[in-house]
Structures are given as C-alpha cells and as structure tokens.
Amino acid sequence: MPNDTVTHSILKAKGPLLAWEEDTVVQEVPLTIHYNREEIATLLCSPSQTEELVYGFLLNEGFIRFPEDVYEIRHDPLDHLVWVEGKPCLLQKELMSKRFVSACCGKSRASFCFANDVLMVKPLTSTHSIPLQEAYAYGDFLQSHLPLFQSTGGVHSGGVGYEGEVLLTSYDIGRHNVFDKLSGSAFHSGLSLENHVIFFSGRVSSEILLKVAKMKVPILIARGAPTDLALSQATALNITVVGFAREQRLNIYTCAERIIV
C-alpha cells in the first residue's frame, strides 16, 4: 500500500516564537490513464486506491458499463501510469480526447456540457428514506474516522452507507476522485448503490452532484455547503442533498421527504 504522506521541515510560528519542526503533508501525484493504448486523461490524485479510481473514472465517463468490460489493468506506480485494455468504446475520442482533470474538479460546468453526462444522467426513482439520526451519524463518521485528515488537513473523504452501516470509504486530495473511488469500489464488487447513502467531507458543486447522479445514489450527505446549480440539478434529478452535517445539525436542501424523524 502506498505511503500517502511525506515529511517536510517547516518553520512554525506561534505568537512571537519561531521553531523548526517536522510536518506531515499529503502526497499528490499525476496519474495518466491509457485506455486501449490511447491516453485519455491525467488525474491529480492521492496514490492510494488506484484501481478503484480507474474503474470509477472509466465508469462515470462512459467508457465501460460492466466489470467484464475491463480485460486488464496494468499500473506503474513509479511513473504513475495506468494502461487499461477493455471493450472497445466507439465514442472514445468524443468522450475524452485527452482531457486534463485537476484535483479541484477541473473546468466548472454551467450545465450538462459533456455528451456522456446527457446520456448517463437520468432522474432517480428511488423512494428510499433514512432516519434523521442515521443522517447525523454519517455526518459525524468522517470527523471521527479520519486519521489522515487529522494529521495533514489535506484530503477529502467520503463513504457509502446502508441502514446505518458504513460499507465503503475513500479519501483523496481531489473531491471528484473520492466519488470515483467509491464508485469503482462498488462497481468492482457488484454492489448496487440505488438505495444507499453517500456521505462526503466537502462542499457539493454541480460536478459532485453529477457524480452522485451517475452512481444512482438518492441521498448525499455533506459536511460542506452546496452551490445553487448543484441544488437545481438535484431537484431536477430527484436527489436529496444534505449540507452542513455535523454535531447533530444539518440542512436538508432538496427532496426532504427522504429524511424522516
């Protein structure tokens, strides 16, 4: 398992005093993905859960639909390269065309501006609901189960829950990578997320909301704030968005009927 942190010597100030200390910071690596011998993207990410990240990215971008669509994955951890052999994708050039994706969600989207979003994102029909106390528990889980965040302050994290049980977790320097890792983990293990909950440490942008919609998850619980475009999309796609979930407090922004007392 890769080491997600490195140690740096820093000059730390506290009031009028300065002192040299050793500090722990998170690693950031550029992971370049090739699909059927074509370079399709470079993701800036944490060096852990690489295979899950690749599966989730290919699934959410429309390259694959089933686990058997991936024939082989080869990973060079030293040069941060991944080669995937898989089912031919007829729209491969149109879907990606060597897009570069940053750690902080890349280019912001004013609407569904990529063809694969329009094709893959549909309004959800799930009527799944959860008790309010369960929502509180997911919001608090990240705060109490985040040793890497507590030691570095440099990663986002998330998880998948069902009936109060945490089934999957992930973390990464990039918000969108957290969701791709969760999606890839569920996809590879054959877990359907249609009646599950995703909880997340950060804010909810429109791109994050689209990730959730592609995963067909009806409830998103975040410790941060949503944007207005994300809420507009959540209403149209029938997704419950909960924000500022921490310490027995939260805000329910859309589709409130899924959170019950």
Buried (B, 14 or more C-beta within 10 A) or exposed (E): EEEBBEEEEEEEEEEEEEEEEEBBBBBBBEBBBBBBEEEBBBBBBBBBBBBBBBBBBBBBBBBBEEEEBBEEBEBEEEEBBBBBEBBEBEEBEEBBEEEEBEBEBBEEBEEBEBEBBEEBBEEBEBEBBBEBEBBBBBBBBBBEEBEBBEBBEBBBBBBBBBEEEBBBBBBBBBBBBBBBBBBBBBBBEEBEBEBBBBBBBBBBBBBBBBBBBBBBBBBBBBBBBBBEBBBBBBBEBBBBBBBBBBEEEBEBBBBEEBBEE
